[in-house]
Amino acid sequence: MSSDKENKDQQAVKAVANDPLFFLKEERSVNKKREVEERSIDFQEIYIAKETTELSTQASRCLDCGNPYCEWKCPLHNYIPNWLELVKNEQFDQAASLMHETNPLPEICGRVCPQDRLCEQACTLNTGFGAVTIGAIEKNVSDRALAKRWRPDLSDIVATGKKVAIVGAGPAGLGCAELLARNGVTPVVFDRYPEIGGLLTFGIPGFKLEKEIISRRREFLQDIGVEFQLSTEVGKDIQIEQLKSDYDALFLGMGCYSSVTGNLPGADSAGVIKALDFLVANINHQQNYGMKNYPYQSVKGKKVVVLGGGDTAMDCVRSSIRQQAKSVTCVYRRDKGSMPGSPQEIKNASEEGVEFLFNRQPLSIISENGKLSSVEVATTELKTETNGGRKSFVVNETERTHLDADVVILAFGFKASPEDWFEKIGVTTKDNGLVATQEHSGPELPYKQQTRAEGVFAGGDMVRGADLVVTAVAEGRQAAKEILEYLKV
């Protein structure tokens, strides 16, 4: 009976899918979420996969604009209308293949990209009709393909004999490696962590990105010719001079891992944790990776205050809820509309019991008798003028309050963490520690992602600062194209 119903549903979809006004008859449908009571006690993904018919129906809402704004807004310029058409006709493998032509991590970008600020924001239907659910479709279709071990046909690729060392298995490094492998170059990826993904694996909690997804992607990349040397730290386990000597080119994509503390008085107190240390330790504990530098830090039964308003702060507050903290408060110095984090993540956190305190500037962290007791905050007032695209604010230090806290998590963001060995091979940095590439080193360098060092390219957060996953992937792919030209293959 169920198969008969599914066939009828599919026939109904096909009957109306070519209707140019279909978007008026079918509303936008986002991925459904598990109930709060269920999802807030585990670290499994909260979104439920869509059924075949719903995927086709939602894809059918696409207007196939003559000028695909969604495609242009995407840093990878994914062929979104084209693969939506394939999904509409339930040609899922073909859609997955087309996704992979521009994006080596579609199942990941479908989960963690801020579509509401990128492709879906630019969707023509996002003018009162509800944007096409691009991210949800991308996630579901690529999941289906990888679950059945779909692989691209690379049988006509000729091996070039060239080898490229990639330092860092995060989004930039993986983006570079995948494109090199597709063009007959052997990429060997070195990373200090025991699994690929960088912050995708060790910074993003499982409720947003389950680690099985990363493992599945690693199998895919290995199958197409990418080699990994994990738990291998360049400069310690292997020297950069050896990589420079043994490989035809290098790509650096090591991200930004140094936490910003904001010079907050009391930030070195016992009970104050840096966001990344908290998140990595939590995942290390869950996955049994055995990384000794990241001991598990439980907040069960404690009053947790998280300082910051970005996606990392949301990861911390939602992880604290799942660790069964007594209370979780997120303190942000501007209003809700100014928060840099994804609106959907903020909504999810609110649903799960996080309390938000807006327009509050942390002044200091207070300890009594060597024990953390509170966070002193002052009220802020937003001004009309903007600073860097966001409203400026003034602090009213006469209006001060104290927030009780057993644990304070600092989630102010990340800054550059340049390596000691950069100088050994001629890689230069800017004043802020970010690696200098063509854009910052002068027009005499022929390639956009090239550093001052001969044959060494770089991209992602270590070049542009902490940014989106998709922009890191885009820079990795751009570097791969330039490396191919540099190697004359």
C-alpha positions in Angstrom: 0.0 0.0 0.0 2.8 2.4 0.9 4.5 1.9 -2.5 1.1 2.6 -4.3 0.7 5.8 -2.3 4.3 6.9 -3.1 3.7 6.2 -6.8 0.5 8.3 -6.8 2.4 11.1 -5.0 5.2 11.0 -7.5 2.7 11.2 -10.4 0.9 14.1 -8.8 4.2 15.9 -8.4 5.2 15.4 -12.0 1.8 16.5 -13.2 2.2 20.0 -11.6 5.9 20.4 -11.5 6.0 22.2 -14.8 3.4 24.7 -13.8 5.2 28.1 -13.8 3.0 29.2 -10.8 3.7 26.0 -8.8 5.5 28.1 -6.1 2.1 29.7 -5.3 0.5 26.3 -4.7 3.3 24.7 -2.7 4.8 26.5 0.3 8.4 26.4 1.3 9.1 23.5 3.5 12.2 23.3 5.7 13.6 20.2 7.2 11.6 19.1 10.2 13.3 19.0 13.6 13.2 16.4 16.3 11.3 17.4 19.4 13.2 19.6 21.9 12.8 17.1 24.7 14.4 14.4 22.6 17.2 16.3 20.8 18.4 18.4 23.8 19.7 15.3 25.6 21.9 13.9 22.8 24.4 15.1 20.3 22.7 13.6 17.2 21.6 15.9 14.3 18.3 17.6 15.0 16.9 17.7 11.4 15.0 14.8 9.9 15.7 13.7 6.3 13.1 14.6 3.7 11.2 12.0 1.7 11.7 11.6 -2.0 8.4 13.2 -2.9 9.1 16.3 -0.7 12.5 16.8 -2.2 11.1 16.8 -5.7 8.2 19.0 -4.7 10.4 21.6 -3.1 12.8 21.6 -6.0 9.9 22.2 -8.3 9.4 25.6 -6.7 12.5 26.9 -8.4 11.6 29.5 -11.1 14.7 28.7 -13.1 15.6 32.4 -13.3 17.3 33.7 -16.4 19.9 35.3 -14.1 20.4 32.8 -11.2 21.0 35.1 -8.3 21.4 32.1 -6.0 24.3 30.8 -8.0 26.1 34.2 -8.0 25.6 34.7 -4.3 27.2 31.3 -3.5 31.0 31.6 -3.1 31.4 28.4 -5.0 28.9 29.4 -7.7 27.2 26.1 -7.5 24.9 25.2 -10.4 21.9 25.4 -8.2 19.0 25.8 -10.7 20.5 23.0 -12.8 20.6 20.4 -10.0 17.3 21.5 -8.7 15.9 20.6 -12.1 17.4 17.1 -11.8 16.0 16.7 -8.3 12.6 17.8 -9.5 12.8 14.8 -12.0 14.1 12.5 -9.2 17.5 12.1 -11.0 19.3 12.1 -7.7 22.6 10.6 -8.8 22.9 13.1 -11.6 22.1 15.9 -9.2 24.8 14.7 -6.8 27.3 14.5 -9.7 26.6 18.1 -10.7 26.8 19.3 -7.1 30.3 17.7 -6.9 31.5 19.6 -10.0 31.7 22.8 -8.0 31.6 21.7 -4.3 33.6 18.8 -2.8 31.6 18.9 0.4 27.9 19.4 -0.5 26.5 17.3 2.3 28.5 19.5 4.8 27.7 22.8 3.2 24.1 21.8 3.1 24.3 21.5 6.9 26.5 24.4 8.1 26.3 27.1 5.4 24.3 30.1 6.3 21.9 29.8 3.3 19.8 32.5 4.8 22.6 34.9 4.1 23.8 33.4 0.8 21.9 31.4 -1.9 18.5 31.4 -0.2 18.7 35.1 0.6 19.3 35.8 -3.1 16.5 33.5 -4.3 13.9 35.4 -6.3 11.1 33.8 -4.3 12.6 35.3 -1.1 10.4 38.3 -1.7 7.3 37.1 0.2 6.9 33.6 -1.3 9.6 31.8 0.7 12.9 30.9 -0.9 13.6 27.5 -2.3 15.0 25.3 0.4 18.4 25.0 -1.4 20.4 23.9 1.6 18.0 21.2 2.8 17.9 19.7 -0.8 21.7 19.8 -1.2 22.1 18.0 2.2 19.5 15.3 1.5 20.6 14.6 -2.1 24.3 14.3 -1.3 23.6 12.2 1.7 21.7 9.7 -0.4 24.5 9.5 -2.9 27.2 8.9 -0.4 25.1 6.4 1.5 25.0 4.2 -1.6 28.7 4.9 -2.2 28.2 6.9 -5.3 31.5 8.0 -6.9 32.3 10.2 -9.9 33.6 8.5 -13.0 37.3 9.4 -13.2 38.3 6.6 -15.5 39.5 9.0 -18.2 41.8 10.9 -15.8 45.5 10.5 -16.7 48.0 10.5 -13.8 50.5 13.3 -14.1 53.1 12.0 -11.7 52.9 15.2 -9.8 52.5 15.3 -6.0 51.3 18.2 -3.8 51.6 18.4 -0.1 48.6 19.9 1.7 49.0 21.1 5.3 45.7 21.1 7.0 42.7 18.8 6.4 40.1 21.5 7.0 37.6 22.8 4.3 40.3 24.7 2.4 42.7 21.7 2.3 40.0 19.3 1.3 38.7 21.7 -1.4 42.2 21.9 -2.8 42.9 18.1 -2.5 39.7 17.0 -4.2 40.2 19.2 -7.3 43.8 18.2 -7.7 42.9 14.5 -7.5 40.2 15.0 -10.2 43.0 16.3 -12.4 45.6 13.5 -12.0 47.7 15.1 -9.3 48.3 13.1 -6.1 47.5 15.2 -3.1 48.9 14.1 0.3 47.1 15.8 3.2 48.9 16.3 6.5 47.0 17.1 9.7 47.8 17.0 13.4 44.4 15.7 14.3 43.4 12.0 14.1 40.5 12.7 11.7 40.0 15.0 8.7 37.8 18.1 8.7 39.6 20.5 11.0 36.9 22.6 12.8 34.2 20.7 10.9 35.1 17.7 13.0 36.6 19.2 16.1 34.8 22.5 16.4 31.2 21.8 15.2 29.1 19.6 17.5 27.4 16.5 16.3 23.9 18.0 16.6 24.9 20.2 13.6 27.3 17.8 11.9 27.5 14.1 13.0 31.1 12.8 12.7 30.0 9.8 10.6 29.4 12.3 7.8 33.1 13.3 8.0 34.3 9.7 8.0 32.1 9.0 4.9 33.6 11.9 3.1 37.1 10.8 4.0 36.4 7.4 2.4 35.1 9.2 -0.7 38.3 11.3 -1.0 40.5 8.3 -0.5 38.6 6.4 -3.2 39.3 9.2 -5.8 43.1 9.4 -4.9 43.6 11.7 -2.0 46.1 10.4 0.6 46.0 11.4 4.3 48.8 11.4 6.9 46.8 12.2 10.1 48.1 12.7 13.6 51.1 14.2 11.9 52.1 17.7 12.9 54.3 19.6 10.4 57.2 21.2 12.2 57.2 18.4 14.8 56.5 15.0 13.3 57.7 16.0 9.8 59.8 19.1 8.8 58.5 21.6 6.4 61.8 21.6 4.5 61.2 17.9 3.7 57.8 18.6 2.3 59.2 21.5 0.3 61.9 19.1 -1.1 59.8 16.0 -1.7 56.7 17.6 -3.3 56.1 19.6 -6.5 54.0 22.3 -4.7 52.6 23.0 -1.2 49.2 24.3 -0.1 48.7 25.7 3.4 45.2 25.6 4.9 45.6 25.4 8.6 42.9 27.8 9.7 42.8 30.1 12.7 42.9 28.4 16.1 44.0 31.2 18.5 41.1 32.3 20.7 40.3 36.0 21.2 40.0 36.7 24.9 39.1 40.4 24.7 41.7 41.2 27.4 38.8 40.7 29.9 40.0 41.1 33.5 39.7 37.7 35.2 39.8 35.8 32.0 42.6 33.6 33.4 40.5 32.5 36.4 39.8 28.9 37.1 36.4 28.0 35.6 36.9 30.2 32.5 37.2 28.1 29.3 38.0 29.2 25.8 35.3 28.1 23.4 37.4 26.0 21.1 39.0 24.2 24.1 35.5 23.4 25.3 34.2 22.2 22.0 37.3 20.1 21.0 37.4 18.5 24.4 33.7 17.6 24.2 34.1 15.9 20.8 37.4 14.3 21.8 35.5 12.7 24.7 32.5 11.6 22.6 34.6 10.1 19.8 37.3 8.6 22.0 40.1 10.2 19.9 42.4 10.1 22.9 43.9 13.6 22.3 45.7 14.2 25.7 45.8 18.0 25.3 42.0 18.3 25.4 40.7 16.8 28.7 36.9 16.6 29.0 35.3 19.6 30.8 31.9 18.8 32.1 29.4 21.6 33.0 26.7 19.2 34.3 24.7 20.9 37.1 26.6 24.2 36.7 25.5 27.7 35.9 27.1 28.5 32.5 27.6 31.9 31.0 28.8 32.1 27.4 30.2 35.4 26.2 29.7 36.1 22.4 27.1 36.0 19.7 28.4 34.0 16.8 27.9 30.5 15.7 30.7 29.3 18.0 28.8 30.8 20.9 25.7 28.9 19.8 27.7 25.7 19.6 28.9 26.3 23.2 25.5 27.1 24.6 23.7 24.2 22.9 26.5 21.8 23.9 26.2 23.0 27.5 22.4 22.2 27.4 23.2 18.7 26.3 25.8 18.3 29.1 22.9 19.1 31.5 24.1 22.4 32.8 21.8 23.9 35.5 21.4 27.1 33.5 22.9 28.5 30.3 23.0 32.2 29.5 24.4 33.8 26.4 25.6 37.4 26.8 25.9 39.6 23.7 26.8 43.3 23.6 24.4 44.3 20.8 20.8 43.5 20.1 19.4 40.2 18.7 19.2 41.6 15.1 23.0 42.4 15.2 24.1 38.9 16.2 26.6 37.5 13.7 25.4 33.9 14.3 22.9 32.2 12.1 19.3 33.2 13.0 18.3 29.5 12.8 20.9 28.5 15.3 19.8 31.3 17.7 16.2 30.0 17.4 17.3 26.4 18.0 19.2 27.5 21.1 16.2 29.4 22.4 14.0 26.4 21.9 16.4 24.2 23.8 16.4 26.4 26.9 19.2 29.0 26.4 18.6 32.4 28.0 19.8 35.3 25.9 20.9 38.6 27.5 21.3 41.3 24.9 22.9 44.8 25.1 25.3 43.7 27.8 29.1 44.4 27.7 31.2 42.1 29.9 33.5 44.1 32.1 35.2 41.5 34.3 35.0 38.0 35.6 34.8 37.8 39.4 36.3 35.1 41.6 35.9 34.8 45.4 38.3 32.7 47.5 39.8 31.3 44.3 36.4 30.2 42.9 34.6 31.7 40.0 31.4 33.5 41.2 30.0 35.9 38.6 30.5 38.0 35.5 30.2 41.8 35.8 28.3 43.4 32.9 27.1 46.9 31.9 24.3 47.9 29.6 25.0 49.1 26.1 23.1 51.4 23.8 23.2 51.0 20.0 24.0 54.1 17.9 22.7 54.8 14.4 26.1 54.8 12.7 27.7 51.5 11.8 31.2 50.2 12.2 32.2 47.5 9.7 28.6 46.9 8.7 27.2 46.6 12.3 25.8 49.3 14.6 28.2 50.9 17.0 27.4 51.0 20.7 28.2 52.9 23.8 28.7 51.3 27.2 26.8 52.7 30.2 29.1 51.7 33.0 26.8 53.3 35.6 24.3 50.5 35.0 26.2 47.4 36.2 25.0 44.0 37.3 26.5 40.6 38.2 25.5 37.3 36.6 26.1 34.3 38.8 28.3 31.8 37.1 30.2 28.5 37.8 31.6 28.4 34.3 32.3 31.1 31.8 33.0 30.2 28.2 34.8 32.9 26.0 33.4 32.8 22.5 34.7 36.1 21.1 36.1 34.5 17.9 39.5 33.4 16.6 42.7 35.1 15.3 45.7 34.0 13.3 48.1 31.4 14.6 51.2 31.6 12.4 53.7 28.8 12.6 57.3 29.2 13.6 58.4 27.4 10.4 56.8 30.0 8.0 60.1 32.0 7.9 62.1 28.9 7.0 60.4 28.6 3.6 59.8 32.3 2.9 56.1 32.5 3.8 55.3 36.0 5.1 52.4 37.3 7.2 50.6 40.6 7.6 50.7 42.6 10.8 47.7 40.6 12.1 49.5 37.3 11.6 47.4 36.2 8.6 49.4 34.7 5.7 50.1 37.2 2.9 49.1 36.0 -0.6 49.1 37.9 -3.9 46.3 40.3 -2.7 48.5 41.5 0.1 52.0 41.0 -1.4 51.8 43.0 -4.6 50.9 42.3 -8.2 54.2 40.7 -9.1 53.0 37.4 -7.8 51.2 35.6 -10.7 48.6 33.7 -8.7 45.9 35.0 -6.3 46.5 32.3 -3.6 50.3 32.3 -4.0 52.5 33.2 -1.0 56.0 34.9 -1.2 57.5 31.4 -1.1 58.1 29.7 -4.5 55.5 27.0 -5.1 53.7 27.6 -1.9 50.0 28.5 -2.0 47.6 29.2 0.9 43.9 29.8 1.5 41.0 29.7 3.9 40.9 31.3 7.4 44.7 31.5 7.7 44.6 34.0 4.8 41.3 35.8 5.2 40.6 35.4 8.9 37.8 33.4 10.6 35.1 33.0 7.9 32.6 30.6 6.4 33.3 27.0 5.5 32.2 27.7 1.9 34.6 30.5 1.4 37.5 28.3 2.7 36.5 25.6 0.2 36.3 28.2 -2.6 39.8 29.4 -1.8 41.1 25.9 -1.7 39.7 25.2 -5.1 41.0 28.4 -6.5 44.5 27.5 -5.2 44.2 24.0 -6.8 43.4 25.6 -10.2 46.5 27.8 -9.8 48.7 24.9 -8.7 47.6 23.0 -11.8 48.6 25.9 -13.9 51.9 26.4 -12.0 52.7 22.7 -12.5 51.8 23.0 -16.2 49.5 19.9 -16.1 
